[in-house]
Amino acid sequence: MDTKSEIEDERHLRRMEAAKYIVETYNLPCSPKTLAKLACISSEGPPFRLAGRFPLYPVSGLDAWARGKIGPLVRSTSEVRR
C-alpha cells in the first residue's frame, strides 16, 4: 500500500487535465470521455485514485500507460507483423 508521503509527493491530475497531458506530452489522441470509459468498462486504462467521486490520475501512471500504447520503432510496416 502507498504511504502518505508517496501520495503527497506524486502530482495528480483530474480527468480533463490528464487527457490534455497525454495529448500534449505524447501526441496521442486522448479525451476525458475515453478515460472515463476505460475507467468504467476496462482495466486497460491508466491507473487512478478516487478523491470522493473524482478520479485523480498520477502523472507516473499516465506516463507508463502512454509509453505502453506506443509501439516499437520500425522502418517498415512489414516489421510490425513479425
Backbone hydrogen bonds, N-H to C=O, Kabsch-Sander energy under -0.5 kcal/mol:
donor,donor_aa,acceptor,acceptor_aa,energy
7,I,3,T,-1.8
8,E,4,K,-2.2
9,D,5,S,-2.1
10,E,6,E,-1.1
13,L,57,Y,-2.3
18,A,14,R,-2.8
19,A,15,R,-2.3
20,K,16,M,-2.0
21,Y,17,E,-2.4
22,I,18,A,-2.1
23,V,19,A,-2.2
24,E,20,K,-2.8
25,T,21,Y,-2.7
26,Y,22,I,-2.1
27,N,23,V,-1.2
28,L,22,I,-1.0
35,L,31,S,-2.0
36,A,32,P,-2.3
37,K,33,K,-2.4
38,L,34,T,-2.7
39,A,35,L,-2.0
40,C,36,A,-1.4
41,I,37,K,-2.7
42,S,38,L,-1.4
49,R,56,L,-2.8
51,A,54,F,-2.9
52,G,50,L,-0.6
53,R,51,A,-0.6
54,F,51,A,-1.6
56,L,49,R,-3.2
57,Y,13,L,-3.0
59,V,11,R,-2.4
62,L,58,P,-2.0
63,D,59,V,-2.7
64,A,60,S,-2.2
65,W,61,G,-2.4
66,A,62,L,-2.7
67,R,63,D,-2.5
68,G,64,A,-1.8
69,K,65,W,-1.0
69,K,66,A,-0.7
70,I,66,A,-0.8
70,I,67,R,-0.6
79,E,76,S,-1.2
80,V,76,S,-0.6
80,V,77,T,-0.6
81,R,77,T,-0.7
82,R,79,E,-1.0
